[in-house]
Amino acid sequence: MMTLSKFNLKNIQGTVPDGVFDLPEKVLQFGTGVLLRGLPDYFIDKANCQGIFNGRIVVVKSTSGGDAAAFEKQDGLYTLCIRGLQDGQPVSQNIISSAISRVLSAKDEWATILKCAHNPEMQVVISNTTEVGIELVKDDIHHHPPISYPGKLLAFLYERYKAFDGSAQCGMVIVPTELISDNGKKLESIVLELAHLNGLEENFIEWLEKHNRFCNSLVDRIVPGKPDAAAKKLLEDELGYTDDLLTMSEVYSLWAIEGDEKIAAVLSFAAADKGVVITPDIHVFKELKLRLLNGTHSLSCAVAFLSGIVSVKEAMDNPVISKFANDLMTKEIARAIPYDLPQEDALAFAGKVLDRFRNPSIEHHWINISLNYTSKLEMRIAQVLLRYAELYKSVPENMALGFAAYLVFMKVVKVENDIYYGNFNGADYPVKDPKAGYFFEQWKNYPVQQVVKNVLANSALWNADLTAIPGFAEKVTENVEDILKHGMKEVLNGAIVATN
């Protein structure tokens, strides 16, 4: 079977537009990961196909792992296989992306990367270096290369400043996609601090602040990446060629970027897809994703796991758990998001989330979702719970059941080699939460009612005393006792019947 490459495109159906390989390089991208390929690069490729952006991407590879050789072998081409549901209907689409021009190794080709700063067509920097990538490291930007991502970015911008004599027109639009709050502003503050630490001249720092735009952004698309060997073979048989960069993604896509009309003019690829939103304030998108998608995941996690359900898709095929998740999201979380937005917007987003949960092509296991369980509940649900109680003067039944299931999931029964374990149906499962030791002590030393009271009252966990919500601790305690006595399935069935 032939390999995906520029040479073989003539033998492959549904290939790339004419002239795409002659487009100028306009984007410098730090990172080769699947999220970048499945979201920002997807949008840029789509725009190029529509004749809108007309620019390609130079990728900087900073780590020793990864698949740089595959990019070279395949001339930067890769297949994005989009699978899932949209408005309840199945979607299956295969796209050959030609957005990437070349991949350069920071370790071996740093001088070549710096030469990209001399390209007058270069306009945009994109990154996904994981959350750890946007951290201040005392870095020397004259190293080849600097150690950190902010150090590399500063070295590139300094090279560009020198190449164009500090011209206002040569400033860049920098859009990090790392999943941290205010990622653009945080990156900007680190780059500026590094500029001072490196003793760079005031004129450069003024140019850096005045003519470069660092944009906060939020990305939202499940891109699990390369399928397993069996699934990959089936896809390659369907495609008619092999692709070592083959990437899977769901249908839903969002890239919300904080910016004005000037930013939008540079990021002209946004016009190709409604999934790219450039707006002065992306907070509403953060709230919708954090509360409705992530919050529903978190409060459904233990409910499903303790019912013997392994994956999100399996949970959505179960009518009882599916109804629980639906009611939790639409009747409780959507009604109490701590942000002023129309109820119909929240419900419309909730509908898309349910399609995503039902995606048969995405294997998302509840045990993985339980990672850092406590901090996730604090970030995603605590404020919603408090606002619900304030607005409606009642206990949200599904949130109370979700909290109870979480407490039972966190019932640590043993610790071995510094790993804490709970037990469900005679089988141990890891509790990968920094607070696991705290729960081990709670469950070992106190009866159920006191455990619930102690945990809910612990402001260090929730930034609030959740026992102050009238009736909440009592309802959670009742649910915990019922789960321990009767099992999650029976309690859940009773709760569903009670709400019908």
Solvent accessible surface area in square Angstrom, and as a share of the most:
residue,aa,sasa,rsa
1,M,138,0.61
2,M,61,0.27
3,T,35,0.21
4,L,0,0.00
5,S,13,0.09
6,K,100,0.42
7,F,154,0.64
8,N,24,0.12
9,L,18,0.09
10,K,144,0.61
11,N,89,0.46
12,I,16,0.08
13,Q,176,0.78
14,G,73,0.70
15,T,55,0.32
16,V,25,0.14
17,P,40,0.25
18,D,150,0.78
19,G,44,0.43
20,V,3,0.02
21,F,57,0.24
22,D,125,0.65
23,L,41,0.20
24,P,48,0.30
25,E,29,0.13
26,K,29,0.12
27,V,0,0.00
28,L,0,0.00
29,Q,1,0.00
30,F,1,0.01
31,G,15,0.15
32,T,20,0.12
33,G,37,0.36
34,V,46,0.26
35,L,38,0.19
36,L,1,0.00
37,R,13,0.05
38,G,0,0.00
39,L,0,0.00
40,P,0,0.00
41,D,0,0.00
42,Y,22,0.08
43,F,0,0.00
44,I,0,0.00
45,D,4,0.02
46,K,65,0.28
47,A,0,0.00
48,N,9,0.05
49,C,69,0.41
50,Q,94,0.42
51,G,48,0.46
52,I,61,0.31
53,F,4,0.02
54,N,56,0.29
55,G,0,0.00
56,R,13,0.05
57,I,0,0.00
58,V,0,0.00
59,V,0,0.00
60,V,0,0.00
61,K,22,0.09
62,S,58,0.38
63,T,99,0.58
64,S,123,0.79
65,G,43,0.42
66,G,68,0.65
67,D,42,0.22
68,A,35,0.27
69,A,79,0.61
70,A,13,0.10
71,F,4,0.02
72,E,143,0.64
73,K,117,0.49
74,Q,0,0.00
75,D,53,0.28
76,G,3,0.02
77,L,0,0.00
78,Y,0,0.00
79,T,0,0.00
80,L,3,0.01
81,C,0,0.00
82,I,3,0.02
83,R,25,0.09
84,G,5,0.05
85,L,37,0.18
86,Q,103,0.46
87,D,129,0.67
88,G,43,0.41
89,Q,119,0.53
90,P,108,0.68
91,V,39,0.23
92,S,81,0.52
93,Q,88,0.39
94,N,57,0.29
95,I,35,0.18
96,I,15,0.08
97,S,3,0.02
98,S,0,0.00
99,A,0,0.00
100,I,1,0.01
101,S,31,0.20
102,R,92,0.34
103,V,26,0.15
104,L,10,0.05
105,S,27,0.17
106,A,1,0.01
107,K,165,0.70
108,D,111,0.57
109,E,66,0.30
110,W,7,0.02
111,A,60,0.46
112,T,46,0.26
113,I,0,0.00
114,L,25,0.13
115,K,140,0.59
116,C,6,0.04
117,A,0,0.00
118,H,90,0.40
119,N,35,0.18
120,P,102,0.64
121,E,78,0.35
122,M,2,0.01
123,Q,61,0.27
124,V,0,0.00
125,V,0,0.00
126,I,0,0.00
127,S,0,0.00
128,N,34,0.17
129,T,35,0.20
130,T,79,0.46
131,E,72,0.32
132,V,119,0.68
133,G,16,0.16
134,I,0,0.00
135,E,78,0.35
136,L,72,0.36
137,V,58,0.33
138,K,175,0.74
139,D,9,0.04
140,D,57,0.30
141,I,8,0.04
142,H,113,0.50
143,H,88,0.39
144,H,123,0.55
145,P,33,0.20
146,P,1,0.01
147,I,120,0.61
148,S,11,0.07
149,Y,15,0.06
150,P,0,0.00
151,G,0,0.00
152,K,11,0.05
153,L,0,0.00
154,L,0,0.00
155,A,8,0.06
156,F,0,0.00
157,L,0,0.00
158,Y,28,0.11
159,E,38,0.17
160,R,4,0.02
161,Y,31,0.12
162,K,102,0.43
163,A,37,0.28
164,F,54,0.23
165,D,136,0.70
166,G,22,0.22
167,S,38,0.24
168,A,47,0.36
169,Q,164,0.73
170,C,6,0.04
171,G,18,0.18
172,M,2,0.01
173,V,9,0.05
174,I,0,0.00
175,V,0,0.00
176,P,0,0.00
177,T,1,0.00
178,E,2,0.01
179,L,98,0.49
180,I,42,0.21
181,S,79,0.51
182,D,72,0.38
183,N,2,0.01
184,G,0,0.00
185,K,105,0.45
186,K,76,0.32
187,L,0,0.00
188,E,36,0.16
189,S,61,0.40
190,I,11,0.06
191,V,0,0.00
192,L,32,0.16
193,E,82,0.37
194,L,0,0.00
195,A,0,0.00
196,H,104,0.47
197,L,97,0.48
198,N,34,0.18
199,G,63,0.60
200,L,14,0.07
201,E,77,0.35
202,E,119,0.53
203,N,102,0.52
204,F,0,0.00
205,I,6,0.03
206,E,99,0.45
207,W,8,0.03
208,L,1,0.01
209,E,97,0.44
210,K,137,0.58
211,H,55,0.25
212,N,3,0.01
213,R,93,0.34
214,F,10,0.04
215,C,5,0.03
216,N,8,0.04
217,S,7,0.05
218,L,23,0.11
219,V,5,0.03
220,D,4,0.02
221,R,16,0.06
222,I,43,0.22
223,V,17,0.10
224,P,78,0.49
225,G,3,0.03
226,K,117,0.50
227,P,23,0.14
228,D,97,0.50
229,A,86,0.67
230,A,73,0.56
231,A,37,0.28
232,K,27,0.11
233,K,130,0.55
234,L,130,0.64
235,L,18,0.09
236,E,15,0.07
237,D,73,0.38
238,E,109,0.49
239,L,33,0.16
240,G,32,0.31
241,Y,4,0.02
242,T,41,0.24
243,D,0,0.00
244,D,60,0.31
245,L,2,0.01
246,L,1,0.00
247,T,0,0.00
248,M,23,0.10
249,S,1,0.00
250,E,2,0.01
251,V,23,0.13
252,Y,38,0.15
253,S,19,0.12
254,L,11,0.06
255,W,0,0.00
256,A,0,0.00
257,I,0,0.00
258,E,42,0.19
259,G,11,0.10
260,D,62,0.32
261,E,152,0.68
262,K,152,0.65
263,I,1,0.01
264,A,40,0.31
265,A,76,0.59
266,V,40,0.23
267,L,0,0.00
268,S,37,0.24
269,F,0,0.00
270,A,20,0.16
271,A,83,0.64
272,A,11,0.08
273,D,24,0.12
274,K,197,0.83
275,G,10,0.09
276,V,11,0.06
277,V,41,0.23
278,I,38,0.19
279,T,28,0.16
280,P,112,0.70
281,D,72,0.37
282,I,4,0.02
283,H,70,0.31
284,V,36,0.21
285,F,45,0.19
286,K,47,0.20
287,E,11,0.05
288,L,14,0.07
289,K,32,0.13
290,L,52,0.26
291,R,7,0.02
292,L,0,0.00
293,L,9,0.05
294,N,20,0.10
295,G,0,0.00
296,T,0,0.00
297,H,14,0.06
298,S,2,0.01
299,L,0,0.00
300,S,3,0.02
301,C,1,0.00
302,A,0,0.00
303,V,0,0.00
304,A,0,0.00
305,F,32,0.13
306,L,12,0.06
307,S,5,0.03
308,G,42,0.40
309,I,17,0.09
310,V,84,0.48
311,S,7,0.05
312,V,6,0.04
313,K,46,0.19
314,E,72,0.32
315,A,1,0.01
316,M,14,0.06
317,D,91,0.47
318,N,45,0.23
319,P,109,0.68
320,V,38,0.22
321,I,4,0.02
322,S,17,0.11
323,K,61,0.26
324,F,1,0.00
325,A,3,0.02
326,N,49,0.25
327,D,7,0.04
328,L,0,0.00
329,M,0,0.00
330,T,31,0.18
331,K,105,0.45
332,E,8,0.04
333,I,0,0.00
334,A,2,0.02
335,R,92,0.34
336,A,0,0.00
337,I,2,0.01
338,P,39,0.24
339,Y,63,0.24
340,D,136,0.70
341,L,28,0.14
342,P,69,0.43
343,Q,77,0.34
344,E,117,0.52
345,D,68,0.35
346,A,1,0.00
347,L,78,0.39
348,A,61,0.47
349,F,18,0.07
350,A,1,0.00
351,G,36,0.35
352,K,109,0.46
353,V,1,0.00
354,L,15,0.07
355,D,18,0.09
356,R,14,0.05
357,F,11,0.05
358,R,84,0.31
359,N,3,0.02
360,P,82,0.52
361,S,47,0.30
362,I,13,0.07
363,E,124,0.56
364,H,59,0.26
365,H,64,0.28
366,W,6,0.02
367,I,54,0.27
368,N,95,0.49
369,I,11,0.06
370,S,4,0.02
371,L,83,0.41
372,N,54,0.28
373,Y,2,0.01
374,T,3,0.02
375,S,53,0.34
376,K,33,0.14
377,L,0,0.00
378,E,36,0.16
379,M,101,0.45
380,R,34,0.12
381,I,0,0.00
382,A,2,0.02
383,Q,97,0.43
384,V,0,0.00
385,L,0,0.00
386,L,63,0.31
387,R,80,0.29
388,Y,18,0.07
389,A,14,0.11
390,E,118,0.53
391,L,83,0.41
392,Y,74,0.28
393,K,163,0.69
394,S,55,0.35
395,V,29,0.17
396,P,1,0.01
397,E,83,0.37
398,N,15,0.08
399,M,0,0.00
400,A,0,0.00
401,L,4,0.02
402,G,0,0.00
403,F,0,0.00
404,A,0,0.00
405,A,0,0.00
406,Y,0,0.00
407,L,0,0.00
408,V,15,0.09
409,F,2,0.01
410,M,0,0.00
411,K,67,0.28
412,V,5,0.03
413,V,71,0.41
414,K,67,0.28
415,V,63,0.36
416,E,89,0.40
417,N,143,0.74
418,D,132,0.69
419,I,76,0.38
420,Y,60,0.23
421,Y,48,0.18
422,G,0,0.00
423,N,66,0.34
424,F,46,0.19
425,N,134,0.69
426,G,69,0.66
427,A,61,0.48
428,D,65,0.34
429,Y,12,0.05
430,P,40,0.25
431,V,6,0.03
432,K,118,0.50
433,D,12,0.06
434,P,114,0.71
435,K,83,0.35
436,A,1,0.01
437,G,21,0.20
438,Y,62,0.24
439,F,0,0.00
440,F,39,0.16
441,E,78,0.35
442,Q,21,0.09
443,W,29,0.10
444,K,123,0.52
445,N,87,0.44
446,Y,95,0.36
447,P,95,0.60
448,V,31,0.18
449,Q,128,0.57
450,Q,66,0.29
451,V,0,0.00
452,V,0,0.00
453,K,116,0.49
454,N,37,0.19
455,V,0,0.00
456,L,0,0.00
457,A,40,0.31
458,N,35,0.18
459,S,57,0.37
460,A,93,0.72
461,L,11,0.06
462,W,3,0.01
463,N,124,0.63
464,A,20,0.16
465,D,60,0.31
466,L,0,0.00
467,T,42,0.24
468,A,77,0.59
469,I,8,0.04
470,P,113,0.71
471,G,35,0.34
472,F,0,0.00
473,A,17,0.13
474,E,118,0.53
475,K,51,0.22
476,V,0,0.00
477,T,16,0.09
478,E,85,0.38
479,N,12,0.06
480,V,0,0.00
481,E,82,0.37
482,D,48,0.25
483,I,10,0.05
484,L,75,0.38
485,K,158,0.67
486,H,88,0.39
487,G,30,0.29
488,M,6,0.03
489,K,128,0.54
490,E,106,0.48
491,V,20,0.11
492,L,3,0.02
493,N,69,0.36
494,G,41,0.39
495,A,32,0.25
496,I,17,0.08
497,V,108,0.62
498,A,85,0.66
499,T,63,0.36
500,N,129,0.66
